[in-house]
Amino acid sequence: MDFSLSAKARDYRDRVHRFVQQRAIPYETQYRDEIKDLCPREQWQQWQMPKGINTLKAAAREQGLWNLFLPDAELGAGLSHVEYASVAEAMGQSLIAAELFNCNAPDTGNMEVLWKYGSDEQKSRWLQPLLKGEIRSAFCMTEPDVASSDATNMQAQARIEGEQVILNGSKWWSTGIGHPDCRVLIFMGLSFPDQPRHQQHSMVLVPLDTPGVNIERMLSIHGDEDAPYGHGQVRFDKVSLPADHVILGPGRGFEIAQGRLGPGRIHHCMRCIGAAERVLKMAIERGMQRQAFGKPLMLLEGNRRTLAELRLAIDQARLLTLSTAWKLDQLGVHKALVDVSAIKVIAPRVLQQVVDFAIQIHGAAGLSDELPLTGFHLMARSLRLADGPDEVHQAMISRLELKAYR
């Protein structure tokens, strides 16, 4: 395996790193204060994006740091998965950085779906505005009434009726649907209940202003509504759209989902590793500045052992993620299923462990929103559920491991 970077990839990584350190991280405190003013609780319809974010996005785009996730050299940076992994790690050091480079989920995944599977008309109407950063999108998959860890349980319908597709059902935890610039959703629903279980569902592009699409509320996580993005509960009531809004074709939703998730998990996991590096640095700096029992906190024996274990864990997670990225580049997602599931388990878990240690070292201050630690903890804990909980990925890993010995 070769994880070396081309000169172009090193240049992107270094420039993203400088932008994050010099522009994104210094803006974080101001961003937090602006969100409180621009995104009133219980009034998500009035949420606004802070002007500082748009200023930084314009600066990033002017520097050519835009759509870096897309392997298409004309529409994005044209980086391989291994190369983009290093860029994603640099982005991960700030909770707001991915947004600044138009590399934020769920838009990255939705853009990749359209780039890979969309028709020319779908690309013209939705992909181009997303690539330009003119609009935002959401992904509607998880449902409130079924165990969504098994995606084949989905009951919301996308029925094909002649030249129309009719959507009915409820979705929730639809990330990005509260964003003031959200204009389109990708809805995954049941089309053919009598077909084999992975040929039953379809993905449909839904303009947000379509009659019958009703955003009922934003859902809070640890008391935070994650403004201005928002994770919404949405009701689809007899939503009627032309059949050409179906992506790739009816019944091909799972095929699309498999192609979507592999690269997206590389992005998430490498950002976790970047976040873990920043958080560990914060813990070390704090631990060396504060004394207890006659010595710096970090030199107390228990803390030194924990520090060593976390360094091992971060480096192991990075190498496993890079190995997975290499397999995606060389072999494709179907040859890296175990690896993709493994990093999805490991990287958020490692970040959660590092953040927990940093909060302990910072004491009560670590629990406040004056530091980014609670935000990183929320990121880590949420990712242990998003795109499938740990247990689902562990079950698949064990199943494939046992299959090898039969």
WOFENQUI-V151811 format. One line per field, one symbol per residue. phi: phi as a letter, one per 30 degrees, with the letter a starting at -180 (. if undefined). burial: + if it has 24 or more other C-alpha atoms within 12 Angstrom, else -. A space follows every 50 residues. Layout:
# WOFENQUI-V151811
phi->???
burial->???
This chain:
# WOFENQUI-V151811
phi->.bcdcdedddddedddeddddccddddeddeeddeddcbddibddcdbde dddddddddddddicbhdddddddcbdicdddddeddddddddbdcdeed chbcdddeddddddddbddedddddcddddddidbbbbbcbdbdcbdddc dddececbdcbicbbccbkcbbhddjdcddcdbbccccbdcbdcdeecbc cbcbdbedcdejcbddacccbhicdhdcdicccbccchdcbddddddile icddeddddddedddeeedddedddddddddddddddddccahiaeedcd edddddeddddddddddddddddddddddcbjddcbdddddddddddddd edddddddddddieddddddcdddddddedddddcdhjdeddddddeddd ddedcd
burial->--+-----+--+++++++++--+++-++--++--++--+----++-++++ -++--++--++---+++++++---+++-++++++++++++++++++++++ ++++++++++++++++++---++-+++++++++-++++++++++---++- ++++++++++----++++++++++++++++++++++++++++-----+++ ++++++++----++++++++---+++++++++++++--+++-++++++++ ++++++++++++++++++++++++++++++++++-++---------+++- --+--++--++-+++-+++++++++++++---+--+++++++++++++++ ++++++++++++---+----++++++++++++++-+++++-+++-++--- ------
